[in-house]
């Protein structure tokens, strides 16, 4: 009997679905998830009165009775539930990097950017699409996160619950700090001592030692381990001790290493402690501490202390991953992410408003935007269910940035393989670009599908 239930994005489930894994505990676990959903419908919603439904956030939600894991919708549900064969061939990191390499051809009048490997790539037959491995790999490219520096082996994580993987990442980072050495700092300590040390406080000394002439109330600077960063680390370990089952021994052992350190009594104040350059190697670990202690995930949630969640918007994960791959594969190419120099409108001819912020601006020539959406040709064979609002947005980008080409980039996975081959035959142009004087030809739209990092050896 397990305490983990897995779903993919937008999957609905009921109490009955939990019974296979949770047995008699299913009712209690489902009620706890319902309570979480009432306050956090952006992450977990209600399909109907007796059914919950995941949204486009992935990660995990832990309650007292169990853990709900929400994984990316990179394949159909049946294939996802059957993804057991770890021996099926996957693309390694080097191969993946080559696919994202741009071919810039310099002509007399202009530079042309080609992306033939990207366009022509396809997965081999029976390719394995492991959702959990995909999520972990995407997290390593997430900006401003502690996941970027994790070197945890995928062999250790393939069967491990997500929450235990996150704990393992924290402990891995803590181990690096233990090897480099826990930092001490000078702290002013007031104490009623049996000997004279430091500065004597006359008023306090009279108050405390009127009878005990042999004692001295003094203040001195002590070089000690009991400082805010170490208190936060110990408090995080204390929190995880009651949550983990797989890493309890390591957590207890780490707590023993911090025996001289007190627990933090004020997280907010201790996180405000200014870290000097000598504490640089603490930064990643303290980011983990924020996540565990202050619930500072990338998407804040509401609720009591019984629930803990680590949830990530798939749009953001996909956007950061694609930008990361293009940048590392093309280090000589000018690629801007989230360019913030252009505005759609001005107010009273003096104040800019409605910022235009494309995901990628390549070589002052191409605008690219990522969309974590599984396209389909079942409804409209001509438009592949591309949102009209996305096209309006892309045209606005192209017009303002004077781009000659725009790319809409969708995920390439088990559910989009066939559609990719169909879309390669089509060419799209914006007819409205006929009215833009700076262009010699119409703005071209490319529909592209980005290969995803399913490999075990992926590293950011």
N, C-alpha and C positions, 0 to 999 in steps of 0.2 A: 504493500500500500504506500503510495507516494504522497507527498504534500505539495506537488507542483502540477498545475494544469496549464497546458499550452494552447494558444489560439494564434491566428494570424490577423493582420489588420482587417477591420470591418467584419470579422466573424461574429456571429451571434451564438449564444449558448445559454442553456437553462440549468436549473438545479439537477435535472435528470442527467445532463451531460457530465456533471461532476461526479456522479455516483460510482462510475467505473473506477476512478482513481481515488476517491475519498470515502466511499462507502457510507457509513452512518454519519460521518463528519460533513457530508456534502451540504446539508441544510444550513449548518452553522457558517460554513465558509461562504456559501452563496449570500446569506444575510449580511455578512461583513462586507462583501463586494457591493451589495446593494447600497449599504450605508456610504461607502466610498463614492459610488456613482451619483448619489443624491447631491453631494457637494462638488463633484468634479465631472460633470457631464461632457466637458471638452475632451476628456481622456477615455471615459467609460460611460456609455449611455444606456438608455432603455429602448429596446426594440418594441416591446409591449410590456404588459403588466408582469409577466412571468419570464421574461427573457432579457438578458443584458447583451450589449453589443460593443465590441472594441471599436476604437476610432483610428485615426491615422497617426497615433503615437505608439512607439514601440518601447519595450523595456520590461519592467516588472512591477507588480503591486504585491506587497506582503502584508497579510493580516495575521491575527493570532492563530488562525486555523490552517493557513496555507499560503501558497504563492501562485499568482496568476502571471504567466509570461506571455507577452504579446510580441510576435515576431513579424518581420516584413513579409508582405504578400508577393513574394517573388515567383511563386508557382501556384498551381491550382491546389485546392485543399487536399485532394486525394494523394497527389504526388508528395505534398508536404508531409502528410502523415506517414507516408511510406519511405521517407528518405533515410534509409538504413545503411546502404552500401557506401562505405567510406573509401572503397578502392576505385570507384569510378574516376576517370581522368578529370583533372581540374587545370585551369590555366595558372601557371606560376606568376609570381610578381613581375619578373623580368619581361615575360611575354605580354602581360597586361600593360606594362609601361610602354612597350613598343607600339601597341595598338593606338595609344593616345598621342603619338608623335605626329605633329603637323608637318606637311611638306610645303615649304614656301618657295614658290618659283618666281624669280625676279625677271620681269620683262622690261622692255624699254620704257613703257608708259606707266606700268603699274606692277605691284606685287600681287600674285595670285596665291591664295592659300588653299591647298588641297588636303583632304582628310581620307584618302582612299582606304587605308588599313582599317580605320574606324568604320567606314561605310560597308566594307566588304566582309568584315569579320562575322563569323557565326560560330555558335557552340557545336561541338561534335554530338553525334547521336548518343542518347542515353547519358548526357551530361548531368552531373549531380548538382542540385541547387539547394544546399543546406542553409536554411533560413537563419539559424542561430549563428553559424560561422559568418554569414553575411553581415549580421548586425554587429558582431564584435569587430570585424574588419572596418566597417563604416565608422564605428566609434573612434578608431585610431586616427581618422582624418578630420574629426570634429574640432573646429577651432576653439581655442581657449578652454580646453578640457584636460583633465589629468590622464585621459585614456591614451593620448598621443604618445606618452613615454612608456607605455606598458610593453613589456617584452615577454609576456606570459605565453607559454607553449600551448598551441591549439590542441595538442594531444592530451593535455591535462584538462582541457575545458569541454571537450566534445560531449561528455556525458554529465557535466556539472551544471546544476541550476544557475541561472543568470546571477542571482543575488550572491551565491557562493563565489562566482567568478569575480564579481566586483570586490568582494572581501579579499579574495586572493590577490587582486591587483593592488589593493591598499597594503596588504602585508608584504608584498613584493617590494613596494616602495619604502616601507618601513625598514625592511631588511637592509636596503642600501644605506639608509641613515644610520642604522646600528653599525654597519661596517665602516662608515666614514667617521662615526663618533657623534654621540648626542651632544648638542651644544649646551654650554653653561653661560651664564651672564651674571653681572654684578647686580644685586638686588639689595636695597636698603631695608634692613630688618631691625625693628625695635624689640628689645627683650630685657627682662629683669634677670641679670646674670649674677653669678657668684664671683665674677672677676671683672675688672675694668677693661672694656674693649670698645674702641670707637669713641663717639661723642656722648658725654654724660648729659642727660636731660634732668636739670635740677628740680623743676616743678614736679615731674613725674616720679623722680627719685624720692622726694619728700613724701609724696602721696602713698607710694608703695612700700617705702623702706624706712619709715619713721622708727619703727621698732627694730627692723633687721638691718643694722648698720653694716653687716658684712656683705650686703648685696648692692648692685649698681644697675639702675635703669638707663640703658644706653642704646644708641643707634649706630650700626656699623654696616658697611657694604660687604656683602658675602657673595662669593663666586659659586653659584649653586645651579643644580639641574632644575629646580622647581621654578620654572619660568613659563609664561603664557603658552608658547608653542608646544612645549612638552606636556603641559596640563591638557591642552586640547587633544593631543595624541592619546594620552592616557584615557581621557573621557570617551574618545571614539572607540578605543579598545573595550572599555567597560560596556558601551552600548552594543558592540558587536558580539560580546561574550554571550549575551542572552539570545542573539539572533541566529548565530551560526551553529551548524551541526558538524560540518566537515572540517572546520578550522579552529575548533574550540581549544585544542591543545596548544596550537601556535599562538593564539590570542592570550591564553593564560601565561604562557612562557614570556611573551612580550610585556605583559603587565608586571611580571616579576622584575624585568629589566628596568622598569620605571618605578620601582618601589619607593624611591626618595621623593617622587613627584606627587603632588596632590591632584585631585580631580578639579576641573574647572568649575568655579561657582558662577561665572558670568561669561557665557560664550561670546556675546557681542563685544564686551570689553577686551577679552583675550584675543579676539581676531583683529582688534584695532592695534595690537602691539606692532610697533614698527620693526620690520625685519631688516637688519643690516645686510650688506653684501656677503658677510660671513655666513649668513643663513640661507643663501640662494638655493642650496640643495634641499631645503625644507619646503619649497614652494608647492611642488606637485603633491606632496603628502598633505599639506594644509588645505589644498583644494579638495582632496578626498574628505578631510575632516569637515569642511563646510557642507559637503553633500550629505554626510551621515548625521551630523549634529544639528545643522540648521535647516535641513531639508532643502538646501539650496541646489536643487536639480536645475535642469535647463528649462523646466516648466514647473513653476511653483504650484503646489496643490493644497487643498484645504482638508482639514480633518483632525481627529484626535491623535494621540501618540501611539494608538494601537496599530495604525497603518503606516507603512513606509513604502514610498514609491520612487523609482528611478525611471523616468519616461522621457522620450526624445521624439520631436516631430520628424517624421520621415522626410518631409520636404527639405528640412535643414540638413539632415544627414546626407541625403543624395546631393544636394547643392554643394556642400563642402567637399564631398568625395570627388565629384567631377572636376571642380576647380583645382583640387590638390593634384589629381592625376595629370591634367593638362599642364600645370605649372612644373611638376618634376620631370615630365617627359619633354618639355620644351623650355629649358632654362635660358635659351638665347632669344626667346620670343617675348615680345612685350604683351603681357596678359594682366589686365586689371580685374580685380574682383569687387563687386558692389561699388562701382564708380559713383561718386556723389557730386559730380561737377555740373550736372545739367538739371534744369527744372522744366516742367511742362508749361507752366503759366507764370505770369507776374501779376501782382496786385497793385493797382494804381501806378503802373509803370515804374515802380520803385522797389517793390518787395517780391522776391522770388517765392513761389509756392508750388506744391505738388512735385516733390523730388522724383526724378527718374533714376532708378537704381538697378541696372541690369546685372545679372549674375556674373557674366563674363564679357569683357571688351577686349578683343584680340587684335593686336597689331594695328590699332586705329582703323580697323577695316570691317570687323565682324562683331555683331552682337549675338550673344548666346544666352539662353535662359533654360534652366533645368525644370522639369516637371515630373514629380514622382506620381505618375499616373499610368495605369495599365490601359493603353489604347485598345480599341476594339473596332472592327469593321462590320460588326453584326447589325448595327443600327443604320449606319450611313457609309456605304463603301467609298464615297468620294472624300469624306472629311475625317474618317477614322475616329470619330468622337472627340476631335480637337475642340477645345472650348473657344467660342468666338471671341470672348473677352481676352484670351491669350493672344489672339492675332491682332486685335486692336492695340494691345499693350506693346507687342513687338514692332508694329508699324510706328507707334509713337517713339519708341527707342531709336529705330532706324532713321526716322526723319530728324530727330534732334541731334543724334550723334553723326549724322551723314554717313551711315553705314550702307554698304552696297549689298550686304548679305546678312541674313539673320538665321540662327539655328534654334530650333526647339528640340531639346534633348530629353528623351524619355528613357526609362530603364530597359535594358535588354535582358530578358529572363525567359523562363519556360513559357510564360503566357504571351510573349510578344515576338517570338521567333518567326512565326509564319507571317505576321503583319509586317515585320521589317522587310522581308523579301518582296512583298507586294508594294510597299511604299517606295522602294528604290526605283521603280519604273516611272514614278510620277515627278513632275516638275511644277513648282508653285512660284508665282510672281504676284506682287502686290500691284493691282491695277491703279490704285490711288497714287503710286509713285510717279505716274505720268505727269503729275502736276508739281513735282519737286524740281526746281530749276537746276539744282547742283548736280543732278544725276544724268549720265549719258544713257543709262538703260534702267529698266525696272529693278526694284529691290527683289532679290531672290530669297525664297524661304526654303530651308532644308529641314526635313524631319529626320532626326538622328536618334539612334538607340545606343546608349552607353553600356558597354560590358561591365558587369559588377564583380566585386572582389570576393569570390567564393573560396579561393585557395587557402590552404592551411599556412602557406609561407608568406602571406601578405604582411608587409610592414610599411608604415608611413614614413 
